[in-house]
Amino acid sequence: MTQAFELTVNGRRVRIETHPDTSLLHALRNELGLKGPRFGCGLGLCGACFVQMDGKVVASCDTPMWSAEGRTVVTVEGLEPGEGLHRVQQALLDEQAAQCGFCVSGIIVNAATLLDTNPDADEEAIVEALDRNLCRCGVQRRVVRAVMKARCEGPCHVTPEDAS
């Protein structure tokens, strides 16, 4: 049995007709064509599917549509309004912090959410926040360095001690 769900995704009000237990990830990718959130583990453990829901990071692979009704969801595609990149996206590019890219959208969403709530996050806070994001390529240190760069306004220089 399908049901209609209304929610706001990346600033746009949408209506999705699906089964209430369909995952938010499935609806985002297959109904709305958003390919940023990815299916990794299906258990909410790897972070590849992370999105913001009402300003908090959630695993969209194990979030049923019934719980998304009326909520505001932001994917990696919607972090920065307009054509530009979010500062975390730009920092990851600048620092060449991504390798295969499979996990990076979840990392970006998680890091952006952290910096929204704690703009001066130190290295320990960044590492702790990104702990749920798994990366098989081993770029975690580069990602932390990039997020540290993104937390700075204007010219910012990450010292070698910060990035080690």
C-alpha positions in Angstrom: 0.0 0.0 0.0 1.4 3.4 -1.0 1.0 6.6 0.8 1.8 10.2 0.0 4.5 11.9 1.9 5.3 15.6 1.8 8.6 17.0 2.9 11.1 19.7 1.9 14.2 18.4 0.1 17.0 20.9 -0.6 14.7 23.8 -0.2 11.9 22.4 -2.4 8.6 21.1 -1.2 8.1 17.6 -2.7 5.4 14.9 -2.6 6.5 11.3 -2.8 4.1 8.4 -3.1 5.6 5.2 -1.8 5.2 2.5 0.9 5.7 4.0 4.4 8.6 1.7 5.2 10.5 2.6 2.0 13.9 4.1 3.0 14.4 7.8 2.6 17.6 6.9 0.6 15.5 5.0 -1.9 13.1 7.9 -2.3 15.9 10.5 -2.6 17.7 8.5 -5.3 14.9 6.8 -7.2 12.0 9.2 -6.9 13.9 12.5 -6.8 17.0 11.6 -8.8 19.5 12.8 -6.1 22.6 10.6 -6.5 24.7 12.2 -3.7 23.5 9.9 -0.9 24.7 6.4 -1.6 23.8 2.9 -0.4 26.7 1.4 1.5 25.8 -0.9 4.3 22.0 -0.6 4.6 22.3 -0.5 8.3 23.2 3.1 9.0 26.7 2.2 10.0 29.0 3.4 7.2 27.9 7.1 6.5 27.7 6.9 2.7 23.9 7.8 2.9 24.1 10.6 5.5 21.8 13.6 5.0 20.6 16.4 7.2 17.1 16.0 8.6 15.9 19.1 10.5 19.6 20.1 10.9 20.8 16.7 12.3 22.7 14.0 10.5 20.8 10.9 9.8 21.5 7.7 7.9 18.9 7.8 5.1 19.3 4.1 4.4 17.5 3.1 7.6 15.2 6.1 7.9 11.7 5.1 6.8 9.6 7.5 4.8 6.9 7.7 7.5 9.5 9.4 9.8 10.4 11.9 7.1 6.9 13.3 6.7 6.8 17.1 7.1 10.5 17.2 7.8 13.3 19.2 6.1 16.0 17.1 4.4 19.3 18.4 2.9 21.5 16.3 0.8 25.0 17.1 -0.4 23.4 18.6 -3.5 21.6 21.1 -1.4 24.2 22.3 1.1 24.9 25.5 -0.7 22.1 27.4 -2.4 22.9 28.5 -5.9 25.7 27.4 -8.2 28.6 27.6 -5.7 30.2 24.9 -3.5 29.8 24.7 0.2 33.0 25.6 2.0 33.5 21.9 3.0 33.1 20.8 -0.6 35.6 23.4 -1.7 38.1 22.5 1.0 37.9 18.8 0.1 38.7 19.7 -3.6 41.5 22.1 -2.6 43.1 19.5 -0.3 42.5 16.7 -2.8 41.0 14.8 0.1 38.7 12.4 -1.8 39.9 9.3 -3.6 37.2 7.1 -5.0 34.4 9.5 -3.9 31.9 6.8 -2.8 31.8 8.0 0.9 32.5 11.6 0.3 29.0 12.9 0.1 28.2 11.6 3.5 31.4 13.0 4.9 30.6 16.4 3.5 27.1 16.4 4.9 28.5 15.3 8.3 31.3 17.9 8.3 29.0 20.7 7.1 26.6 19.9 9.9 29.4 20.0 12.5 30.7 23.3 11.3 27.1 24.7 11.3 26.8 23.9 15.0 30.5 24.3 16.0 32.3 26.7 13.6 35.5 26.5 15.7 35.6 22.7 16.0 39.1 21.5 16.8 40.8 18.5 15.3 39.5 16.2 18.1 35.9 17.4 17.5 36.2 16.8 13.8 37.7 13.4 14.2 34.9 12.5 16.6 32.2 13.8 14.4 33.5 11.9 11.3 34.0 8.7 13.3 30.8 7.2 11.8 32.0 7.8 8.2 33.9 4.8 6.9 36.3 5.3 4.0 38.0 2.2 2.5 40.5 4.4 0.6 42.1 5.6 3.8 41.8 9.4 3.2 40.7 10.2 6.7 43.7 12.4 7.5 43.3 14.4 4.3 39.6 14.8 5.1 40.3 16.1 8.6 42.8 18.5 7.2 40.3 19.8 4.7 37.5 20.2 7.3 40.0 22.1 9.5 40.6 24.4 6.5 36.9 24.8 5.9 36.2 25.9 9.5 38.3 29.0 8.9 36.8 32.2 7.5 39.0 34.1 4.9 42.7 33.2 4.6 43.4 30.1 6.8 46.5 28.1 7.1 46.5 24.7 8.6 49.7 24.0 10.4 51.5 20.7 9.9 50.8 19.9 13.6 47.1 20.4 12.9 47.1 18.1 9.9 49.2 15.2 11.2 
